[in-house]
Amino acid sequence: MKRFFYRIGPSLGRYYFFIMMAFLLALSLSATAFAVDDMWTVANRIIVDVYEHIAGISTVLAGLMSAVAVIGAKMSNNQHKVDQAWDWLRRIWVAWAVINGIGAFLSYVLPLFQGLATLDPGVASSTS
């Protein structure tokens, strides 16, 4: 172990110099970021934006797939395929309603519950 320190000892200053220079270079090249909003506001904005895109894409796809299912049902000469096409059409409508129902719940019902999860320390409890 002593031999290791004897070997590295003469160049220890050089290692220290290079480590400090790398640290100062990294410190001087890093950019300082100042957040405008808190994390929850930004996360809420991102979630709403992503959901709006999902709802828009699901509406377009539901319309397109509904058209394909109706055309498949009208063009088919086999009753089994016609029944399958109408089943797919029903599934498409249910999935679209569920996706947009989530958005309706979050947009209209959730704000009604905003202040209900808090306790007011000034109000006396009913057991007193």
ROTI-674895 format. One line per field, with one value per residue: residue in three letters; chain; x, y negated, z of N, C-alpha, C in turn. Coordinates in nm, 2 decimals. Each point is the difference from the previous one (the first is absolute). Layout:
BEGIN
rest	[ALA_...]
kette	[A_...]
nc1	[X_...]
nc2	[Y_...]
nc3	[Z_...]
cac1	[X_...]
cac2	[Y_...]
cac3	[Z_...]
cc1	[X_...]
cc2	[Y_...]
cc3	[Z_...]
END
This chain:
BEGIN
rest	[MET_LYS_ARG_PHE_PHE_TYR_ARG_ILE_GLY_PRO_SER_LEU_GLY_ARG_TYR_TYR_PHE_PHE_ILE_MET_MET_ALA_PHE_LEU_LEU_ALA_LEU_SER_LEU_SER_ALA_THR_ALA_PHE_ALA_VAL_ASP_ASP_MET_TRP_THR_VAL_ALA_ASN_ARG_ILE_ILE_VAL_ASP_VAL_TYR_GLU_HIS_ILE_ALA_GLY_ILE_SER_THR_VAL_LEU_ALA_GLY_LEU_MET_SER_ALA_VAL_ALA_VAL_ILE_GLY_ALA_LYS_MET_SER_ASN_ASN_GLN_HIS_LYS_VAL_ASP_GLN_ALA_TRP_ASP_TRP_LEU_ARG_ARG_ILE_TRP_VAL_ALA_TRP_ALA_VAL_ILE_ASN_GLY_ILE_GLY_ALA_PHE_LEU_SER_TYR_VAL_LEU_PRO_LEU_PHE_GLN_GLY_LEU_ALA_THR_LEU_ASP_PRO_GLY_VAL_ALA_SER_SER_THR_SER]
kette	[A_A_A_A_A_A_A_A_A_A_A_A_A_A_A_A_A_A_A_A_A_A_A_A_A_A_A_A_A_A_A_A_A_A_A_A_A_A_A_A_A_A_A_A_A_A_A_A_A_A_A_A_A_A_A_A_A_A_A_A_A_A_A_A_A_A_A_A_A_A_A_A_A_A_A_A_A_A_A_A_A_A_A_A_A_A_A_A_A_A_A_A_A_A_A_A_A_A_A_A_A_A_A_A_A_A_A_A_A_A_A_A_A_A_A_A_A_A_A_A_A_A_A_A_A_A_A_A]
nc1	[0.08_0.11_0.02_-0.13_0.00_0.11_-0.07_-0.12_0.08_0.11_-0.10_-0.01_0.09_0.06_-0.02_0.04_0.10_0.01_-0.01_0.07_0.08_-0.02_0.01_0.10_0.04_-0.03_0.05_0.10_-0.01_-0.04_-0.12_-0.03_-0.09_-0.09_-0.07_-0.09_-0.04_-0.08_0.05_-0.10_0.03_0.13_-0.01_-0.08_0.08_0.10_-0.06_-0.05_0.12_0.06_-0.08_0.01_0.13_0.00_-0.07_0.08_0.11_-0.06_-0.03_0.11_0.07_-0.08_0.01_0.13_0.02_-0.09_0.07_0.12_-0.05_-0.06_0.11_0.08_-0.09_0.01_0.13_-0.01_0.02_0.09_-0.10_0.09_0.05_-0.13_-0.03_0.12_-0.03_-0.13_0.06_0.08_-0.11_-0.06_0.11_0.00_-0.14_0.00_0.10_-0.06_-0.11_0.07_0.08_-0.11_-0.05_0.12_0.01_-0.13_0.04_0.12_-0.07_-0.11_0.04_0.13_-0.03_-0.11_0.10_0.03_-0.09_-0.04_0.12_-0.04_0.07_-0.10_0.12_-0.07_-0.04_-0.09_0.05_-0.07_0.11_0.03]
nc2	[0.12_0.01_0.11_0.02_-0.04_0.07_0.09_-0.01_0.00_0.02_0.08_0.00_-0.10_0.07_0.12_-0.06_-0.05_0.11_0.05_-0.09_0.01_0.13_-0.01_-0.09_0.08_0.11_-0.06_-0.04_0.13_0.03_0.02_-0.11_0.08_-0.09_0.07_-0.01_0.13_0.05_0.11_-0.02_-0.13_0.03_0.09_-0.08_-0.10_0.08_0.04_-0.13_-0.05_0.09_-0.03_-0.13_0.03_0.07_-0.10_-0.09_0.07_0.02_-0.13_-0.04_0.08_-0.05_-0.12_0.01_0.05_-0.10_-0.09_0.05_0.00_-0.12_-0.04_0.05_-0.06_-0.12_0.02_0.05_0.12_0.00_0.06_0.10_-0.04_0.00_0.11_0.06_-0.05_0.03_0.11_-0.01_-0.04_0.09_0.09_-0.04_0.00_0.12_0.04_-0.06_0.05_0.11_-0.01_-0.04_0.10_0.05_-0.05_0.05_0.11_0.00_-0.04_0.08_0.12_0.01_-0.12_0.08_0.09_-0.11_-0.06_0.12_0.00_-0.12_-0.02_-0.06_-0.04_-0.10_0.11_-0.01_0.11_0.09_0.06_-0.13]
nc3	[0.00_0.07_-0.07_0.02_0.12_0.01_-0.07_0.07_0.10_-0.08_-0.05_0.13_-0.01_-0.09_0.06_0.11_-0.07_-0.06_0.12_0.05_-0.11_0.01_0.13_-0.01_-0.09_0.07_0.10_-0.07_-0.05_0.12_-0.05_0.04_0.05_-0.03_0.09_-0.10_-0.02_0.10_0.05_0.09_-0.01_-0.01_0.10_0.06_-0.04_0.03_0.11_0.01_-0.04_0.07_0.10_-0.03_-0.01_0.11_0.06_-0.05_0.03_0.12_-0.01_-0.05_0.08_0.10_-0.05_-0.01_0.12_0.04_-0.08_0.04_0.13_-0.02_-0.06_0.10_0.08_-0.07_-0.01_0.12_-0.05_0.10_0.06_0.01_-0.11_-0.04_0.07_-0.05_-0.11_0.03_0.04_-0.11_-0.07_0.06_-0.01_-0.13_0.00_0.06_-0.08_-0.10_0.04_0.02_-0.11_-0.06_0.06_-0.01_-0.12_-0.03_0.05_-0.07_-0.10_0.02_0.04_-0.04_-0.07_0.00_-0.01_-0.05_0.07_-0.04_-0.04_0.04_0.10_0.05_0.05_-0.06_-0.07_0.10_0.05_-0.06_0.04_-0.01]
cac1	[-0.08_0.09_0.06_-0.10_0.01_0.13_0.00_-0.09_0.03_0.05_-0.09_-0.12_-0.04_-0.05_-0.14_-0.09_-0.02_-0.09_-0.14_-0.06_-0.03_-0.12_-0.11_-0.03_-0.05_-0.14_-0.08_-0.02_-0.08_-0.13_-0.10_-0.09_-0.14_-0.09_-0.13_-0.11_-0.11_0.04_0.00_-0.13_-0.07_0.06_-0.04_-0.14_0.00_0.05_-0.10_-0.11_0.05_0.01_-0.14_-0.06_0.05_-0.06_-0.15_-0.01_0.04_-0.10_-0.12_0.03_0.01_-0.13_-0.08_0.06_-0.03_-0.14_-0.03_0.04_-0.09_-0.12_0.02_0.01_-0.13_-0.09_0.06_0.01_-0.12_-0.01_-0.07_0.09_0.08_-0.08_-0.02_0.13_0.02_-0.08_0.06_0.12_-0.05_-0.05_0.12_0.07_-0.07_0.02_0.14_0.01_-0.08_0.08_0.11_-0.05_-0.07_0.11_0.02_-0.11_0.00_0.11_-0.03_-0.12_-0.04_0.11_0.00_-0.10_0.06_0.12_0.02_-0.06_0.10_0.08_-0.06_0.00_0.02_-0.08_-0.13_0.00_-0.05_-0.14_0.01_0.03]
cac2	[-0.12_-0.12_-0.02_-0.07_-0.14_-0.05_-0.01_-0.11_-0.12_-0.11_-0.05_-0.03_-0.13_0.00_0.05_-0.10_-0.11_0.04_0.02_-0.13_-0.07_0.07_-0.04_-0.14_-0.01_0.05_-0.10_-0.12_0.02_0.04_-0.11_-0.01_0.00_-0.06_0.05_-0.10_0.06_0.11_0.13_0.05_-0.08_0.04_0.14_-0.01_-0.05_0.10_0.10_-0.05_0.00_0.14_0.06_-0.06_0.07_0.14_-0.01_-0.03_0.12_0.11_-0.04_0.02_0.14_0.06_-0.03_0.08_0.15_0.02_0.01_0.13_0.10_-0.01_0.05_0.15_0.07_-0.01_0.07_0.14_0.08_0.10_-0.05_0.01_-0.12_-0.12_-0.01_-0.04_-0.15_-0.07_0.02_-0.09_-0.13_-0.02_-0.01_-0.13_-0.11_0.01_-0.04_-0.15_-0.06_0.01_-0.10_-0.14_-0.01_-0.03_-0.15_-0.08_0.01_-0.08_-0.14_-0.06_0.05_-0.02_-0.13_-0.01_0.06_-0.07_-0.04_0.09_0.09_-0.07_-0.02_-0.14_0.01_-0.09_0.05_0.10_0.13_0.02_0.08_-0.08]
cac3	[0.00_0.01_-0.14_-0.09_0.03_-0.05_-0.15_-0.04_0.08_-0.08_-0.09_0.07_-0.03_-0.14_0.01_0.07_-0.09_-0.11_0.06_0.03_-0.12_-0.06_0.08_-0.02_-0.14_0.00_0.08_-0.08_-0.12_0.04_-0.01_0.12_-0.04_0.09_-0.04_0.00_0.08_0.08_-0.07_-0.01_-0.11_-0.13_-0.02_-0.04_-0.14_-0.09_0.00_-0.07_-0.13_-0.05_-0.01_-0.11_-0.13_0.00_-0.03_-0.14_-0.08_0.02_-0.07_-0.14_-0.02_0.02_-0.12_-0.11_0.02_-0.01_-0.14_-0.05_0.05_-0.07_-0.14_0.01_0.02_-0.12_-0.12_0.02_-0.03_0.10_0.12_0.11_-0.02_0.03_0.15_0.06_-0.03_0.09_0.13_0.00_0.01_0.14_0.08_-0.03_0.06_0.15_0.04_-0.02_0.12_0.12_-0.01_0.01_0.13_0.10_-0.01_0.06_0.15_0.05_-0.03_0.06_0.13_0.09_0.07_0.11_0.12_0.02_0.14_0.10_0.06_0.10_0.13_0.05_0.14_0.08_0.02_0.11_-0.04_0.05_0.12_0.12]
cc1	[0.09_0.06_-0.09_0.01_0.13_-0.01_-0.09_0.03_0.05_-0.10_-0.14_-0.05_-0.06_-0.15_-0.09_-0.03_-0.10_-0.14_-0.06_-0.03_-0.12_-0.12_-0.04_-0.05_-0.14_-0.09_-0.02_-0.08_-0.14_-0.09_-0.09_-0.14_-0.09_-0.14_-0.10_-0.11_0.05_-0.02_-0.14_-0.08_0.05_-0.05_-0.15_-0.02_0.04_-0.11_-0.12_0.03_0.00_-0.15_-0.07_0.04_-0.06_-0.15_-0.02_0.03_-0.10_-0.13_0.02_0.00_-0.14_-0.09_0.05_-0.04_-0.15_-0.04_0.04_-0.09_-0.13_0.01_0.02_-0.13_-0.09_0.05_0.00_-0.12_-0.02_-0.06_0.10_0.10_-0.07_-0.01_0.13_0.02_-0.08_0.05_0.12_-0.04_-0.05_0.12_0.07_-0.07_0.01_0.14_0.01_-0.08_0.08_0.11_-0.05_-0.07_0.10_0.03_-0.11_0.00_0.11_-0.03_-0.11_-0.03_0.11_0.01_-0.10_0.06_0.13_0.02_-0.05_0.10_0.08_-0.08_0.02_0.02_-0.08_-0.14_0.00_-0.06_-0.14_0.00_0.02_-0.12]
cc2	[-0.13_-0.02_-0.07_-0.15_-0.06_-0.02_-0.12_-0.13_-0.12_-0.06_-0.03_-0.14_-0.02_0.05_-0.09_-0.12_0.04_0.03_-0.13_-0.08_0.06_-0.05_-0.14_-0.02_0.04_-0.10_-0.13_0.02_0.04_-0.13_0.00_-0.01_-0.05_0.05_-0.12_0.05_0.11_0.13_0.04_-0.07_0.04_0.14_-0.01_-0.05_0.11_0.11_-0.04_0.00_0.14_0.06_-0.07_0.06_0.14_0.00_-0.04_0.11_0.11_-0.04_0.03_0.15_0.07_-0.03_0.09_0.15_0.02_0.01_0.13_0.11_0.00_0.04_0.15_0.07_-0.01_0.07_0.15_0.08_0.12_-0.06_0.00_-0.12_-0.13_-0.02_-0.04_-0.15_-0.08_0.01_-0.09_-0.14_-0.04_-0.02_-0.14_-0.11_0.00_-0.05_-0.15_-0.06_0.01_-0.10_-0.14_-0.01_-0.03_-0.15_-0.08_0.01_-0.09_-0.15_-0.06_0.05_-0.02_-0.13_-0.01_0.05_-0.08_-0.03_0.10_0.09_-0.08_-0.01_-0.14_0.00_-0.10_0.05_0.11_0.13_0.03_0.09_-0.08_-0.05]
cc3	[0.00_-0.14_-0.09_0.03_-0.04_-0.15_-0.04_0.06_-0.09_-0.10_0.06_-0.02_-0.14_0.00_0.06_-0.09_-0.11_0.05_0.03_-0.12_-0.07_0.08_-0.03_-0.15_0.00_0.07_-0.09_-0.13_0.03_0.00_0.13_-0.05_0.11_-0.04_0.02_0.08_0.08_-0.08_-0.03_-0.11_-0.14_-0.03_-0.04_-0.14_-0.10_-0.01_-0.08_-0.15_-0.07_-0.02_-0.11_-0.13_-0.01_-0.04_-0.15_-0.10_0.01_-0.08_-0.15_-0.03_0.01_-0.13_-0.12_0.01_-0.01_-0.15_-0.06_0.04_-0.08_-0.15_-0.01_0.02_-0.12_-0.12_0.02_-0.04_0.10_0.13_0.12_-0.01_0.03_0.15_0.06_-0.03_0.09_0.14_0.02_0.01_0.14_0.09_-0.02_0.07_0.15_0.04_-0.02_0.11_0.13_0.00_0.02_0.13_0.11_-0.01_0.06_0.15_0.06_-0.02_0.08_0.14_0.10_0.06_0.11_0.13_0.05_0.15_0.10_0.07_0.11_0.13_0.05_0.15_0.08_0.03_0.10_-0.05_0.06_0.13_0.12_0.07]
END
